Each structure stands twice: as C-alpha cells, then as structure tokens.
Amino acid sequence: MPRQCDKFFIAVCHLDLPDRIASKFHNSYTNPRQLFLRENKMAETPFIIQERQFHRIKSVLARLCVECAARAVFLVDRDGQPIAFHGEIGDMDTTSFSSLAAGNVAATTSMAQLIGEEVFPAVVHEGERESIYISVIGRSLLVVVFDERSTLGLVKIRTKRASHDVATIIDEVARESEDFRLSQNSFFAEITDDDIDSLFT
Amino acid sequence: MTFINYASREINCKIVYYGPGLCGKTTNLQHIYDSTAPQAKGKLISLATETDRTLFFDFMPLELGTVRGFKTRFHLYTVPGQVYYDASRKLILKGVDGVVFVADSQEERMDANIESLHNLEENLQTQGYDLANIPYVLQLNKRDLPNVIPFEELSSELLKKGEPVFEAVAKDGTGVFDTLKAVAKQVLTELRKG
C-alpha cells in the first residue's frame, strides 16, 4: 500500500536510489520518489480517463463488490471527484459521498501526520447496519460500503488485492493523461467562445 | 485538477470560494443552490458548527450544460474563513481549477481581507499553484452596507493581476451568478488553451 509523507518524500527525492533498489518499485504508486514528483506535477495536468481504462476500473470494482459481498464500491479521486462505482447505489448521492470521503481522508491524513504517522492507509466507519471501509491508493480512494452480508476482515483482504489492480490502472491514466490531452488538443481547441457562453444562457 | 471522463463524457472542475470569516462564501453557495433548477444541482453539503460557521467545507455540484458532447460539471467548495482553520483550507484547495476570492467590503474588515488573500497565495503555493496562473475572480461582497470602502479603493487594494472584479450582495444574490460565470468561463478557457 503506497504511503505518503511530505518530509519523507523530500528526503527520498534528494537520494540517488541505486537501480537495484529503484527496480523493486514496479509502479509509481509504490515508488515514493515517483509518487511525490507525480503528486506535484499533477497539480497542473488534467486527469483524463479513457474509455478502455474506465471499463477496466469498472471491471475491478464489480469483481471486488462480489468478492467482498459489499453493497457498493466506489473509486474516488483524492480531490473529491467520483471516478467510478458499482453496486446497490439506489438513490445515494454519489457525488456528495465522494466529496465527503475525500474530505474525510484529507482530514485524517493531516491528523496522522500530526502524531508522527505518514498516513492512515485505511479508515473504517462502523455503523449499526452499514459500514464503510476506505483505503488510500496513491491519488485515489477505494471505498467499500458493506452491511451484515460481509465482514470487515473479508473486505480488508479483498480490497488489498484489488488495490494493486486499481493502482496499476490509475498509474497508467496518470502517465497517459498528458499524452492523451496533447493528442486530443484539437478537440479542446475546437471549443469556441460561443460554446462556453451558451452554458450561461 | 480538471477531471475528464471520456467514457461518461464528463468534464469535472473544482472551484473554491475563499475569503475571511463571515465574508459571504457560504451565502454565495446558498444562493446558487436556491436559484438552480433541481436537475442541474446535487445536494448542498455544509460541514458547519452549531452556530453555522463553516467548520470544514461547503460543497455543491453544479451542472452547467454540454460542450461538444461533454457534460460540464463544476464542484463548488467553500473554505472555513476563520484564521485558525488554516489546516482545513489547505486541504480544500487541493486539485483546485479556479478560485473566487470573496472580500468583505466593510472598512473594519480590510485587514482581514488582506490577511486572507495573503493566506490564499501561500496555501496555493503549498499545493504547487501560482495565483498568477490560475483562473481567479475577485468578488467585493456586502456592497449594501453603509460602511463599505469605495469600489475603486477596495479594488486597488485587493486586485492581484487584473482579474475580473464583481460587486455583490450575496444575501440577495446580486453579483453571485456573474462571479460564478466569470470564473467558470476562465476555467473552461484554460482547458481549451491546454
């Protein structure tokens, strides 16, 4: 599970990790230096998810939902944007839910750092009937909503496995976002002032 | 950080309303919420104290329409304005695409405006942003009160980069949508420019 700590990453960024160590990190969500650099670069780059990547994420969430016997599973960007979800959503306000999950993790991450922890990689909220398990995967959050049909232990184990798949896809999205944006630049460039003005009429 | 989903044909952007305590950030959002058709908005979430001071953030999603087949959705956030909530303000600014600074036009709040604006610049820098380079609009709120600083004087004190400035009375909606439109246009124009 990737961890995040500004001081740690600043320190790591100033080290020259030998290849034999760097090669152990197979994607940037477990490579602390790359994660830190990506987090800062991503302040500017739009996050562009293509159809095939979206369907892969949906597939992972669907499988996780079944394996956990969960009510619903969400993938949420840490800035609060919902990425995808699967399960018994009903009339749940998924946008607000995603925003609050992100706010929740943002607050608890800051609390963790105040007590000397890098991050709380998982947050659990247990209710009388429904519970929520949130795990932090780099830039995103995997949120599992479950009830008496499942158990916390099962959710933890299955989520850990799915986290790796999610991390791989998100890492690919992050890497390809810039290239995809440049290749689609003509699409964005075609947006006219009238197109934008028409939104406000 | 703009979020574009090609599968669901959505463009999602984040706008944060910033400013000193009790300047009218939440009032702006409340008016937008009350005035927007149900199909174009989600819930207004307010994480507030018992005395209705914003504790963590207010949030509402707003759908503006489609551009070239893409639904454009804006996620509007406010930050808590009181000085000691700085840690929370830093968190809410993460991933921001556009900022509205809501200033309290009253004379006695001038120092608070300046301090909050300085705080905004610092917190943006912490997140890797530069106020000079992001969509930004200045709103001078509470223009209906008797003890307000004249428009020219207040603008010159608070203007940072020639950004659009709007006079507002958020409690009755004056200037609220003009402000929102201005920042939303800037965000979409930035996206178009790439």
Interface residues (C-beta under 8 A of the other chain):
Chain A: N40 M42 A43 E44 T45 P46 F47 I48 I49 Q50 E51 F54 H55 D77 R78 D79 G80 Q81 I83 D93 T95 S96 S99 L100 G103 A106 A107 S110 R181 L182 N185 F187 F188 A189 E190 I191 D195 I196 D197 S198 L199 F200
Chain B: M1 T2 F3 I4 N5 Y6 A7 S8 N12 K14 G42 K43 I45 L47 F56 F57 F59 P61 L64 G65 V67 R68 T72 H75 Y77 A87 S88 L91 I92 K94 G95 Q127 G128 Y129 K181 A184 K185 L188 T189 L191 R192 G194
